[in-house]
Amino acid sequence: MKYKALAVMASIMFLAFNSDEGAGRPVYYSSLKFLKSADGPRQVSMILSGRVKGQSTLDAFGTLFTYRNRGARSVRITGSFSRWKPARMERSDNGVWYYFLPARENGREITYKYVVDGILIRDPLNPDRVDDRMGSYLSVAEPAVKPEGKHVSWRTVGGNMVEFRLYRPEATFVSLVGDFNHWNPEDDLLAKGPNGIWRLKKKLFRGVYRYKFIVDGEWTPDVYNRRSASDDTGEVCSLIEIK
């Protein structure tokens, strides 16, 4: 009776996130073992634990990939999100293979393929594709983007492009100073977004740089960057390394 109930719950949950009305409803990862049908990539709120009484609940937002093939012995997914290193997909009792990719901070488009018993194939249930310039196509999925929250710091956004971020909703002026601009407070001004996060995209070459923010005249390090150093006055500043 326990497994039958779980199977029913799995079917209900799959229908929920597979419909426009139910998009975004939580899905228990353990219930995916009973999936009966597959679909193109879907963004879901996944409950990774918390099924057992007394166990803490861990949930995450991300993209769920599903592929149905009862006869396959092994199915993996490979794509830009893993630098094309294949990742193992799990199999449901009904021959549906699934993989959950947690959301990331960057919003880069996901290109991917399935590796079915060693053979690369496109996702047959996803019509979005791009030419791989080698006589075939790659499947394309929109990335699930992790909410920024308040504890933000710098991040890479592609190539040598870096986005500096600072949550200061009450501030009226924020600039960036560092080794890369000779500590000039007028060169790199951040723009404030509606969520109170100030941001600036800047291209940096390989190297190690010290930096600080100037918030309404006050010089302050990036508090959510764990790497720090000393500036020329002996005060604490933040450190960024571009490899």
C-alpha positions as MATLAB code, in Angstrom:
seq = 'MKYKALAVMASIMFLAFNSDEGAGRPVYYSSLKFLKSADGPRQVSMILSGRVKGQSTLDAFGTLFTYRNRGARSVRITGSFSRWKPARMERSDNGVWYYFLPARENGREITYKYVVDGILIRDPLNPDRVDDRMGSYLSVAEPAVKPEGKHVSWRTVGGNMVEFRLYRPEATFVSLVGDFNHWNPEDDLLAKGPNGIWRLKKKLFRGVYRYKFIVDGEWTPDVYNRRSASDDTGEVCSLIEIK';
ca = [
       0.000    0.000    0.000;
       2.922    2.351    0.794;
       4.475    1.984   -2.666;
       1.080    2.227   -4.373;
       0.430    5.528   -2.588;
       3.831    6.846   -3.635;
       3.140    5.871   -7.244;
      -0.180    7.714   -7.218;
       1.479   10.759   -5.677;
       4.192   10.666   -8.340;
       1.632   10.637  -11.141;
      -0.290   13.544   -9.604;
       2.868   15.589   -9.072;
       4.147   14.944  -12.581;
       0.859   16.102  -14.046;
       1.006   19.159  -11.807;
       4.363   20.479  -12.948;
       3.672   19.358  -16.522;
       0.677   21.696  -16.778;
       0.608   25.468  -16.960;
      -1.632   25.658  -13.936;
       0.664   23.509  -11.796;
       4.002   24.912  -12.950;
       6.317   25.545  -10.021;
       4.583   23.204   -7.553;
       6.990   21.237   -5.340;
       7.988   17.761   -6.534;
       9.502   15.102   -4.292;
      12.678   13.728   -5.855;
      11.933   10.299   -4.371;
       8.598   10.219   -6.244;
      10.390   10.406   -9.617;
      11.132    6.702   -9.250;
       7.512    6.094  -10.264;
       7.336    8.377  -13.325;
       5.393    6.871  -16.226;
       5.920    9.504  -18.935;
       8.641   11.887  -20.081;
       8.559   15.425  -21.436;
      10.891   18.217  -22.500;
      12.955   20.010  -19.838;
      10.853   21.629  -17.106;
      11.696   24.091  -14.350;
      10.477   22.738  -11.026;
      10.773   23.229   -7.292;
      12.290   19.953   -6.126;
      12.080   18.611   -2.582;
      15.242   16.555   -2.249;
      14.584   15.200    1.255;
      12.128   15.431    4.108;
      10.089   12.305    3.299;
      11.031   10.574    6.552;
       9.596   11.805    9.854;
      12.161   13.910   11.677;
      14.289   14.435    8.568;
      15.031   18.030    7.594;
      13.493   19.262    4.346;
      15.874   20.348    1.615;
      14.386   21.916   -1.477;
      15.879   23.445   -4.607;
      14.762   25.133   -7.795;
      16.083   23.789  -11.074;
      15.512   22.007  -14.382;
      14.234   18.438  -14.665;
      15.227   16.420  -17.752;
      13.292   13.228  -18.569;
      13.711   10.642  -21.308;
      11.697    7.427  -21.746;
      13.418    4.278  -23.006;
      12.560    1.016  -21.296;
      15.136   -0.964  -23.259;
      18.151    1.222  -22.588;
      20.769   -0.139  -20.226;
      22.443    3.200  -19.565;
      21.402    6.801  -20.186;
      23.483    9.838  -19.371;
      23.143   13.538  -20.079;
      25.982   15.707  -21.311;
      25.953   19.421  -21.983;
      27.313   22.899  -21.543;
      26.327   22.887  -17.857;
      28.924   20.166  -17.145;
      31.503   21.169  -19.762;
      30.215   18.156  -21.717;
      31.183   15.652  -19.060;
      28.405   12.997  -19.058;
      26.305   12.716  -15.901;
      24.362    9.579  -14.953;
      20.562    9.684  -15.203;
      18.405    7.598  -12.872;
      15.728    5.214  -14.119;
      12.144    5.038  -12.889;
      10.318    1.730  -12.480;
       8.555    2.493  -15.785;
      11.619    3.123  -17.912;
      11.751    6.928  -17.578;
      15.268    8.284  -17.095;
      15.567   11.546  -15.173;
      18.147   14.113  -14.127;
      17.698   17.216  -11.948;
      19.966   20.205  -12.574;
      19.859   22.756   -9.726;
      19.545   26.421  -10.686;
      22.680   28.482  -11.019;
      23.413   32.169  -10.671;
      24.224   32.745  -14.324;
      21.511   32.618  -16.967;
      23.471   30.973  -19.759;
      21.497   28.927  -22.267;
      21.809   25.149  -21.755;
      22.768   22.979  -24.728;
      22.723   19.237  -24.181;
      22.356   15.722  -25.554;
      21.537   12.305  -24.148;
      24.005    9.429  -24.292;
      21.903    6.283  -24.754;
      23.976    3.098  -24.486;
      26.965    5.067  -25.751;
      25.135    6.814  -28.622;
      24.610   10.596  -28.619;
      21.038   11.709  -29.437;
      18.998   14.897  -29.220;
      16.122   15.139  -26.781;
      13.221   13.750  -28.902;
      10.648   15.647  -26.813;
      12.333   19.040  -27.037;
      11.805   20.884  -30.360;
      14.306   23.636  -29.487;
      17.667   22.967  -31.069;
      20.815   24.596  -32.472;
      23.296   23.478  -35.127;
      26.418   21.980  -33.567;
      28.391   22.786  -36.751;
      29.389   19.153  -37.061;
      26.431   17.905  -39.091;
      24.064   17.430  -36.174;
      22.016   19.383  -33.621;
      22.069   20.101  -29.899;
      18.953   20.375  -27.761;
      18.447   23.715  -26.025;
      16.851   24.475  -22.652;
      16.235   27.717  -20.791;
      18.312   27.809  -17.596;
      16.743   27.883  -14.167;
      18.259   30.933  -12.515;
      18.901   30.918   -8.778;
      17.361   33.915   -6.968;
      20.090   36.360   -6.033;
      18.957   37.186   -2.520;
      20.902   39.689   -0.418;
      24.193   37.851    0.056;
      25.678   38.634   -3.336;
      29.247   39.107   -4.489;
      31.091   39.139   -7.797;
      30.495   36.441  -10.404;
      31.687   35.604  -13.908;
      29.085   36.053  -16.651;
      31.015   34.727  -19.641;
      34.574   34.872  -20.909;
      36.560   37.488  -18.986;
      33.424   39.449  -18.098;
      32.839   39.886  -14.368;
      29.741   41.275  -12.678;
      30.346   43.051   -9.369;
      27.281   43.119   -7.109;
      26.416   44.710   -3.795;
      23.104   44.713   -1.914;
      22.613   48.194   -0.486;
      18.993   49.305   -1.063;
      19.431   52.427    1.093;
      22.524   53.696   -0.788;
      22.432   56.591   -3.238;
      25.902   56.222   -4.803;
      28.168   53.178   -5.255;
      31.415   52.941   -7.195;
      34.058   50.275   -7.643;
      37.762   50.883   -7.043;
      40.687   48.527   -7.347;
      43.994   47.624   -8.945;
      42.238   47.441  -12.325;
      41.299   51.174  -12.354;
      44.110   52.656  -10.213;
      41.628   53.051   -7.326;
      39.854   55.875   -9.093;
      36.334   56.340   -7.617;
      35.032   58.001  -10.793;
      35.860   55.295  -13.353;
      33.450   52.456  -12.485;
      30.006   53.418  -11.208;
      27.464   50.742  -10.268;
      23.797   50.932  -11.268;
      21.022   50.204   -8.772;
      18.353   47.641   -9.644;
      14.748   47.489   -8.370;
      15.719   44.729   -5.907;
      18.274   46.930   -4.140;
      21.282   45.264   -5.777;
      23.919   47.510   -7.316;
      25.821   45.967  -10.223;
      28.536   46.630  -12.761;
      29.889   44.402  -15.535;
      33.590   44.794  -16.231;
      36.031   42.925  -18.457;
      39.162   41.777  -16.640;
      42.198   39.961  -17.960;
      43.843   37.054  -16.150;
      45.376   38.032  -12.863;
      44.755   38.800   -9.203;
      43.134   42.106   -8.263;
      42.356   43.906   -5.013;
      39.168   45.961   -4.851;
      36.646   47.798   -2.685;
      33.289   49.510   -2.989;
      32.665   53.156   -2.150;
      29.149   53.473   -0.736;
      28.016   57.061   -0.216;
      31.619   58.067    0.460;
      32.469   55.124    2.718;
      35.130   52.675    1.506;
      34.131   49.084    2.251;
      35.272   45.594    1.199;
      32.963   43.081   -0.488;
      31.619   41.414    2.681;
      30.419   38.254    0.898;
      33.705   37.620   -0.890;
      35.661   35.218    1.320;
      39.013   36.215   -0.156;
      40.621   39.321    1.312;
      43.913   41.202    1.371;
      45.307   44.555    2.478;
      45.203   47.726    0.431;
      48.052   50.258    0.256;
      46.914   51.868    3.531;
      46.866   48.587    5.435;
      43.062   48.350    5.512;
      41.115   45.228    4.561;
      40.051   44.922    0.910;
      38.622   42.115   -1.207;
      40.475   39.914   -3.675;
      39.431   38.537   -7.055;
      41.356   36.125   -9.250;
      40.633   35.677  -12.956;
      42.070   32.448  -14.351;
];
